[in-house]
Amino acid sequence: MKAETLSVSRRKHDWGTTRRRQYKYDRPDYPSRVFLEFGETVWEHLENRRSRPWQELKPVVEEELKRLGVDVHKLSWNLNAGCGMCPCSGGFLVDGENGKDWYMKVVK
């Protein structure tokens, strides 16, 4: 199993330009996140989101981040990494790096 980086984005502060308040997960001072794509349909994702093999994926994601030059102090799985309200977008939180979101594809 390995991970391929699809894209990287940098978060910005929302200074009241939208009607929605900015969740702490979307702020640039919150730890960076890694979201994983498994090549599933939406229905399959909803069925499988609570049973991800995150312990097997952790070293794979660490290796890919190190390849990209990111100094990974700690990598922790968080089922609510996306917005904090629901477990629909689980991902890894990267301690020591703030304000970026990586999107990776898991290849078997």
N, C-alpha and C positions, 0 to 999 in steps of 0.2 A: 504494500500500500504506500502511496506517495501523494504529496500535495503539489498542485501547480497554482501559482499566483495568477489570478485573473485581472485584478485591478487593486489600486490603493487610492484612498481618498482622505483628505484632511478636513476635519470638522472646524466650523467657524462659530463664533458666538452669534446668537440671534438676539439682536437688541430691540425686540418688539416690532419687527417688520412683518410678522405673521400674527394671526389671531391665537394660535396655539402657543402655550408657554413651552419653553425649552426644557425637555426632560434632562435629568442629570447625565443620563447615558449619552446624550447628544452633544454635551458640552466639550470644548477642546481641552479642559483641564481634567477630564475623566480618562482613566486608562484606555489605551488603544485596544481594539477588538479585532478578532479574526473570525470571520463567518465562513462556514464551509458549505459547499454545494455538492450534493451527492448524485446529481443526474436523475432526480425523482420527479414525479408529478406532484402537484399540490396535495392531492389526497394521500399519496404515499408519505410525503413529508409530515403531514399531520398525524399519521399513524405511527411513524418511526421517531418522532422528535424527542420522546422521553427515553428512548433506548439506544442512543448513539454510543458507539464504542469509543468514548472520549479518552479512556486510558490507553488504548492502542493508537489513537490519533495524536496524542500529546507529543511524543517524540518526533513524529513525522512533521508536525507543524513547527516545532522548535527548530528542526533541521532546515526547513524552508526559510524561516525567519532569519536564521543565522546566515544562510546563503545570500539573503538580501541585505545583510549587514546590520541587522537589528540586534542590539545587545539585550538578550532576554534574561531578566533576573528571575522572574517567576511567571509561569503560565498556568492559569486556573480556568477550569470549565465553569461556565455560568449559563444556566438554562434560560435566564432572562437578560442576556447580553444585549439584545436588540433595543427594547424599550423599557424593560423593567416591570411592565404590567402583566404580561402574559408570556408563557413559555414557547411562543411560536418561532422565535429566532435565537436559538441557543448558539453560543460561540465561546471562544477563549478570550479572557482578559489578559493583556500583556502588561505586567507590572514593570515599571521603569521606562515606559514609553507612553506618552499621552497624545491624544488628539488625532489619531489615525485609525482608519478602518481598512483592513485587508480582506479581500474576497478571494477565497481559494477553492479550487475544485479537487475533490478526492478521486484519485485514479487507482484502481486496483490492479 
